[in-house]
């Protein structure tokens, strides 16, 4: 269950980073709404990370959380914000995903 919560926390990290990207693209009240979304997603993500670190090793939990956030944010950047998806960017994205999976398998919990 803690690994599921950690994945959800990572997805909320992707959401708060994405909200920042959308806030940058907008102005006025729309930008304010995106910033509100940022703070809500940030709060949920941090709370869930806090909860899982009560059981999982903090180093592993934090690395997986940031990894999910990084991978997800890069994918959102590529598909939503039309950022480039060159060979090396995708190659290193795959190595990051492999590292996240590896940490899950070597974790003691």
C-alpha positions, 0 to 999 in steps of 0.5 A: 500500500505504501508503494501505491501511495508513493506513486500517487505522491509522485503523480501529484508532483507531476501535477504541481510541476505541470501547473507551474508550466501552465501558470507561466503560459497564462495571465490574470485569473487563469494564472491564479487558478493554475497557481492554486492548483500548484499549491493543492497538488504540492500539499497532497504530494508532500503529505503523501511523501511524509506518510510513506516515509514513516514506513519506507526508507527515506532515501528510497522513497525520496528517490522514487518520488523525485524520479516519478516526478521527473519522468512524468514531468518530462513526458508532460513537457513532451506531450503537452508543452511540445518540448523536444523528444530527442534520442538522448533525452529519451535514452536518459529518461529510460535510464531514470525509469530503470533506476526507479524500478531497481530501487523498488526491487532492492528496497527492504520494505 
